[in-house]
Amino acid sequence: MTPSTKRNFSIRYPAYGQDAPPELRPAPVTKKVLMITHNPLLPEQANQTVRQHFKWNSPSALARAYIEDVRWASYGYANYHIVEHQVVDSFPIKRDSFRYTSQSYIQAWQKRHFHDPDGVDYDRLVDEFRIVQRIDSGNIDEVWLFGHPYGGYYESIMGGPGAFWCNAPALTSTAHASRRFVIMGFNFERGVGEMLEDLGHRAESMLFEVTKNMPDDNLWRRFLRYDKTHPNQAECGNVHFAPNSDRDYDWGNPREVLSRCDNWYRYPDLSGLPRRVDCSEWGNGDIRLHHLWWFRHMPHIIGETDGIANTWWRYILDPNTV
């Protein structure tokens, strides 16, 4: 790694919420991760890797910061452990068998014109890294892919028996696996905030699946309310829309709206009155701070309410509980 690629992803965590009393805290869980980084060599650029050449971020540093963010956002419940990190010095193969060369990728980057279809060949990746076998053996619980822009990864995709939509179509070729699993896709050009966004969409997929047969006013749908769709009835919003957002990614909106977001810190007691909130609550437009704020509001205690576990992180971490 060259000095110019080093970035500090440490953060001073804001005072979002507070942990539950000891008797209400669920036992922490640990999930084992296979981390795969596609970081191709560029012979025409003094044999630098693509990450070194473009001065993109360290996947290891991103992973460490993300692990700590998820642990903190879940009040210590969600703990990831990377059991193996494999680094591949070539470009991943697309689903139509196309593979960039070092020269064609640099030209595509310069012209901002990339191969279509962009999607990676997941079946090939699953076979190459023996992912199903490792899931079946219990060696890993999920996979994290790190790569360059236009590597072709989905933000998340689910495999295994009965796999369902997880911000991408189910990976049906892996239905013979012994259990469901998720493959995350991260871009090392970007930051920890974008990684949390990927996790946020995974969370949305899991909880929509959990509540799909429930009435429209179920607890999950209530959690997602924001002022634009529910005037004066905002709660916590969703990954793209804060309580006061007018459009996607509008996390820096200074407009004040009424919200009952504080009630979710006291879950399952949601009887508190609303108060006025604005973007200063969740970081004034910072993607990472908004997503931490959003996750920190999720129920995180033992027990059940309306047939849903009071620890929503249970579903986010393990699709087999859905």
PASE-189603 format. One line per field, with one value per residue (C-alpha): residue number from 1; chain; y, z, x. Coordinates in Angstrom, 2 decimals. Each point is the difference from the previous one (the first is absolute). Example, Ala and Ser with C-alpha at 12.3 -4.5 7.8 and 13.67 -1.06 7.14 Angstrom:
<pts>
pos	[1,2]
unit	[A,A]
yy	[-4.50,3.44]
zz	[7.80,-0.66]
xx	[12.30,1.37]
</pts>
This chain:
<pts>
pos	[1,2,3,4,5,6,7,8,9,10,11,12,13,14,15,16,17,18,19,20,21,22,23,24,25,26,27,28,29,30,31,32,33,34,35,36,37,38,39,40,41,42,43,44,45,46,47,48,49,50,51,52,53,54,55,56,57,58,59,60,61,62,63,64,65,66,67,68,69,70,71,72,73,74,75,76,77,78,79,80,81,82,83,84,85,86,87,88,89,90,91,92,93,94,95,96,97,98,99,100,101,102,103,104,105,106,107,108,109,110,111,112,113,114,115,116,117,118,119,120,121,122,123,124,125,126,127,128,129,130,131,132,133,134,135,136,137,138,139,140,141,142,143,144,145,146,147,148,149,150,151,152,153,154,155,156,157,158,159,160,161,162,163,164,165,166,167,168,169,170,171,172,173,174,175,176,177,178,179,180,181,182,183,184,185,186,187,188,189,190,191,192,193,194,195,196,197,198,199,200,201,202,203,204,205,206,207,208,209,210,211,212,213,214,215,216,217,218,219,220,221,222,223,224,225,226,227,228,229,230,231,232,233,234,235,236,237,238,239,240,241,242,243,244,245,246,247,248,249,250,251,252,253,254,255,256,257,258,259,260,261,262,263,264,265,266,267,268,269,270,271,272,273,274,275,276,277,278,279,280,281,282,283,284,285,286,287,288,289,290,291,292,293,294,295,296,297,298,299,300,301,302,303,304,305,306,307,308,309,310,311,312,313,314,315,316,317,318,319,320,321,322]
unit	[A,A,A,A,A,A,A,A,A,A,A,A,A,A,A,A,A,A,A,A,A,A,A,A,A,A,A,A,A,A,A,A,A,A,A,A,A,A,A,A,A,A,A,A,A,A,A,A,A,A,A,A,A,A,A,A,A,A,A,A,A,A,A,A,A,A,A,A,A,A,A,A,A,A,A,A,A,A,A,A,A,A,A,A,A,A,A,A,A,A,A,A,A,A,A,A,A,A,A,A,A,A,A,A,A,A,A,A,A,A,A,A,A,A,A,A,A,A,A,A,A,A,A,A,A,A,A,A,A,A,A,A,A,A,A,A,A,A,A,A,A,A,A,A,A,A,A,A,A,A,A,A,A,A,A,A,A,A,A,A,A,A,A,A,A,A,A,A,A,A,A,A,A,A,A,A,A,A,A,A,A,A,A,A,A,A,A,A,A,A,A,A,A,A,A,A,A,A,A,A,A,A,A,A,A,A,A,A,A,A,A,A,A,A,A,A,A,A,A,A,A,A,A,A,A,A,A,A,A,A,A,A,A,A,A,A,A,A,A,A,A,A,A,A,A,A,A,A,A,A,A,A,A,A,A,A,A,A,A,A,A,A,A,A,A,A,A,A,A,A,A,A,A,A,A,A,A,A,A,A,A,A,A,A,A,A,A,A,A,A,A,A,A,A,A,A,A,A,A,A,A,A,A,A,A,A,A,A,A,A,A,A,A,A,A,A,A,A,A,A,A,A]
yy	[0.00,3.40,2.80,1.94,-2.77,0.00,1.46,0.26,-1.34,0.52,1.83,1.62,-1.72,2.39,-0.44,-1.90,-1.99,-2.01,-3.69,-1.96,-1.15,-3.19,-2.22,1.10,-0.31,-2.91,-2.10,1.34,-2.05,-0.44,-0.63,-1.41,1.72,-1.01,3.23,0.02,3.01,0.40,2.31,-0.61,0.73,2.64,-0.97,3.21,2.02,-1.33,-3.10,1.97,-1.37,1.80,1.28,1.39,1.62,1.82,0.60,-1.69,-1.17,-2.97,-2.82,-1.18,3.46,0.27,-3.41,0.80,3.27,-1.62,-2.82,2.51,2.14,-2.99,-1.15,3.48,0.57,-3.31,0.74,-2.75,-2.69,-0.39,-1.08,-0.92,-2.02,-0.31,-3.56,0.34,2.77,-1.09,2.59,-0.61,1.85,-0.20,1.47,-1.94,-1.62,1.47,-2.13,0.13,-1.27,3.41,0.83,3.35,0.17,2.62,2.07,-0.30,0.89,3.15,1.03,-0.63,2.10,2.86,0.00,-0.80,-2.64,-3.46,-3.46,-0.91,-2.25,1.03,-2.84,-2.46,-3.75,-1.05,-3.68,0.05,1.78,-2.48,-2.91,1.63,0.73,-3.11,2.23,-2.55,-2.62,2.49,1.09,-3.66,-0.77,2.96,1.50,3.25,1.65,2.60,1.47,3.54,0.95,3.08,1.42,2.91,2.10,-1.96,-3.28,-1.17,-0.89,0.44,1.84,-3.27,-3.25,-3.07,-3.66,-3.29,-1.86,2.31,3.02,3.15,3.52,1.68,3.20,-2.37,-3.10,-3.22,-2.05,-3.06,-2.10,-0.42,-1.42,-3.27,1.67,-1.03,3.53,3.50,2.44,3.51,1.23,3.71,2.14,2.96,2.56,1.08,3.30,0.93,0.25,-1.61,1.98,-1.70,-3.39,0.82,0.95,-3.48,-1.47,2.31,-1.31,-3.53,0.85,1.37,-3.20,-2.21,1.91,0.35,-3.79,-0.46,2.20,-0.75,-1.74,2.57,3.01,3.12,1.79,-2.56,1.10,-0.09,2.18,2.38,0.22,1.03,2.95,3.39,3.35,0.11,-3.17,0.40,3.73,0.70,-3.76,-0.56,-2.60,-1.09,-0.04,-2.42,-0.32,2.66,2.25,1.55,1.12,3.37,-0.94,1.28,-2.30,-2.93,0.55,3.28,-0.54,3.64,1.61,2.71,0.04,-0.83,-2.64,-1.83,-3.50,-2.78,-1.38,0.21,-2.53,-2.76,0.37,-1.10,-2.84,-1.63,3.06,2.23,2.25,3.10,3.33,1.22,2.78,2.19,-1.32,1.05,-1.20,1.03,-3.15,-2.34,1.73,2.89,-2.02,-2.38,-3.41,-2.02,1.94,-0.18,-3.76,-0.48,2.13,-2.09,-3.36,1.17,0.49,-3.63,-2.18,-1.87,-1.78,-3.53,-1.25,0.44,2.56,-0.83,-3.18,1.80,-0.37,3.09,-0.27,0.91,-0.54,-3.71,0.06,2.33,-2.23,-3.39,-0.54,-3.48,1.64,1.65]
zz	[0.00,-0.91,2.59,-2.19,0.22,3.79,1.53,3.57,0.44,3.74,1.24,3.18,0.55,0.77,2.89,-1.94,2.40,3.02,0.73,1.66,3.63,0.34,0.57,-3.36,-2.15,-2.43,-0.05,-2.58,-3.15,-2.17,-3.74,-1.89,-3.25,-3.08,-1.43,-3.68,-1.55,-3.75,-0.36,-3.48,-1.01,-2.67,-1.86,-2.05,3.23,1.49,1.14,2.55,1.12,-1.19,3.53,0.23,-3.42,0.71,3.68,1.21,3.54,1.88,0.10,3.32,1.55,-1.38,1.39,3.46,0.20,-1.30,2.53,2.84,-1.36,-0.21,3.49,1.39,-1.97,1.27,3.65,-0.07,-1.37,-3.50,-0.13,-3.24,-0.13,-3.24,0.00,-3.32,-2.44,-3.55,-2.37,-3.74,-2.33,-3.05,-1.11,0.79,-2.91,-1.05,-0.50,-3.80,0.46,-0.63,2.07,0.03,-0.75,1.75,-3.17,-0.76,3.57,0.06,-3.38,1.28,3.07,-2.04,-2.36,2.76,-2.31,1.55,-1.17,-0.11,1.57,3.06,2.26,1.25,-0.56,3.48,-0.88,-0.98,3.23,2.08,-1.68,0.01,3.72,1.03,1.73,0.35,1.41,2.54,0.98,0.41,2.17,2.27,-0.88,-1.08,0.34,-2.77,-2.63,-0.55,-3.47,-0.26,-3.38,-2.33,-1.54,-2.60,1.44,-0.52,3.56,1.38,3.32,1.41,-1.36,1.77,-0.72,1.52,0.34,-0.19,-0.70,-0.62,-1.27,1.90,-2.01,-2.93,-1.50,1.94,-1.00,-0.94,-1.12,3.67,1.14,0.88,2.85,3.53,1.04,-1.32,-0.22,-1.26,-2.26,0.52,-2.71,1.01,-2.11,1.37,-1.86,2.48,3.79,3.06,-0.44,-3.32,1.62,2.65,-2.80,-1.49,3.41,0.32,-3.22,1.19,3.23,-1.98,-2.06,3.09,1.90,-2.97,-0.32,3.73,-0.16,-3.52,1.23,2.68,-0.28,-1.63,3.36,1.48,2.20,-2.79,-2.29,2.90,0.65,-3.66,-0.01,-1.06,-0.30,-3.78,-0.05,3.48,0.81,3.72,0.61,-0.75,1.99,-1.10,-3.79,-2.17,-1.36,-2.67,1.77,3.42,1.86,-1.79,-3.41,-3.18,-2.36,-0.05,1.97,1.42,3.39,0.37,-0.14,2.74,-0.05,3.34,0.15,2.73,0.65,2.51,-0.63,3.70,0.87,-1.71,2.62,2.54,-2.06,0.37,1.73,-2.97,1.82,0.30,-1.56,-3.18,-0.05,-2.69,-1.66,-2.82,-1.61,2.99,1.67,-2.47,-1.12,-2.24,-3.19,0.84,-1.45,2.68,2.90,-1.41,-0.44,3.51,1.35,-1.93,1.10,3.59,0.21,-0.85,2.78,1.78,3.06,0.84,-0.57,-2.76,-0.96,-2.44,-0.97,-0.91,2.01,2.03,-1.37,-3.67,-0.42,0.33,-3.46,-1.53,0.98,-0.65,-2.91,1.38,2.80,-2.50]
xx	[0.00,1.35,-0.27,-2.43,-2.59,-0.23,-3.15,-1.14,-3.52,-0.18,-3.06,-1.23,-3.31,-2.86,-2.41,-2.64,-2.16,1.06,0.44,-2.77,0.25,2.10,-3.03,-1.49,3.11,0.12,3.16,2.49,0.51,3.09,-0.12,2.97,0.94,1.95,1.41,1.00,1.72,0.39,2.99,1.46,3.57,0.61,3.20,-0.08,0.06,3.23,-1.89,-1.97,-3.34,-3.11,-0.50,3.53,-0.21,-3.26,0.84,-3.16,-0.67,1.42,-2.59,1.43,-0.39,-3.54,-0.90,1.37,-1.94,-3.18,0.22,0.32,-2.87,-2.32,0.96,-0.67,-3.21,-1.40,0.90,2.62,-2.32,1.49,3.62,1.74,3.21,1.97,1.33,1.83,0.91,0.82,1.47,-0.40,2.37,-2.28,-3.33,-3.18,-1.85,-3.35,-3.09,0.49,3.61,1.58,3.06,1.81,3.69,2.09,0.03,-3.72,-0.95,2.14,-1.45,-3.53,0.74,1.41,-2.99,-2.52,-1.40,-0.13,-0.91,-3.69,-1.20,1.96,-1.11,2.59,-0.37,-1.12,-0.22,3.66,0.95,-1.98,1.82,3.44,-0.02,-1.98,-2.51,-2.81,2.37,1.31,-3.52,-1.00,3.02,-0.67,3.38,-1.69,-3.40,0.25,2.32,1.27,1.21,2.21,0.89,0.51,-2.78,-1.98,1.14,-3.56,-1.02,-3.49,-0.09,-1.31,-1.36,-1.37,0.64,-1.08,-3.34,-2.99,2.19,-2.03,0.57,2.85,0.37,0.65,-1.63,0.59,3.04,-2.04,2.97,0.95,-3.36,1.75,1.92,-0.89,-1.04,-0.51,2.89,0.71,2.78,0.70,1.61,2.16,1.85,3.39,-0.22,-2.73,-0.20,-1.53,-3.21,-0.67,0.68,-2.60,-2.38,0.44,-0.79,-3.00,-1.53,0.70,-1.86,-2.94,-0.18,0.08,-2.66,-2.31,0.20,-0.68,-3.11,-1.26,-3.18,-0.78,-2.35,1.39,0.18,2.41,2.90,2.56,-2.11,-0.55,3.75,0.51,-2.40,1.34,-1.73,-0.32,-2.13,-1.54,-0.32,0.45,0.32,3.69,1.89,3.53,-0.24,1.95,3.54,-0.51,-2.52,0.57,-3.15,0.04,1.45,-1.62,1.91,2.44,3.23,-1.33,1.64,1.07,-3.42,-0.26,-3.81,-1.60,-2.72,-1.86,1.36,-0.51,3.49,0.95,-2.70,2.01,2.71,-2.62,-1.44,-2.48,-1.49,-0.81,-2.43,2.17,-0.89,1.72,2.55,1.51,3.17,2.30,3.23,2.12,-1.37,1.72,3.18,-1.03,0.15,2.84,-0.89,1.78,-1.49,-3.51,0.18,1.40,-2.86,-2.54,1.40,0.36,-3.78,-0.77,-1.46,2.79,-1.42,-1.15,-3.54,-2.58,-2.64,-2.81,1.83,3.24,3.20,0.84,3.52,-0.36,3.73,-0.72,-1.63,2.57,2.91,-1.55,-2.42,-0.75,-2.00,-2.35]
</pts>
